[in-house]
Amino acid sequence: MILKTETIKTPEREILLDITEDINDAIKSTNIIEGVCHVFIPHTTAGIIINENADPDVKKDIITHLKKLIPIDNNFSHMEGNSDAHIKSTLTGQSITVLIHKGNLVLGTWQGIMFAEYDGPRSRKIHIQIQGE
Ligand code: ZN
């Protein structure tokens, strides 16, 4: 079992960043060919999702619609002023699990792994645990 931690810099307040190749590179840097990859992000105003990465408009639509569902200024109580980001993070979650086969992530044709930033720009951590043989 191997744990790797990567750091990324997010360029905007709200954006989906495709990190599929970063995760695949982390797997390839191990000798694990068959197994499971867990990705966990230790943040309360970010998320991680699996969704379409073929058409970039899908990422844009997800962020645009989340902004409409949960506006930044909605008379929230939290003093920091980023309750919208906490709620979006809660909705999309902090971890995913993907199978590894022949040394690669097992994803659908249109699927990619995306880091979801809801309160950037910031430096963020991604923990990647790779289990298998
Ligand atoms: Zn906060």
Residues whose N, C-alpha, C, O or C-beta is under 5 A from the ligand:
A	BS01	ZN	E80 N82
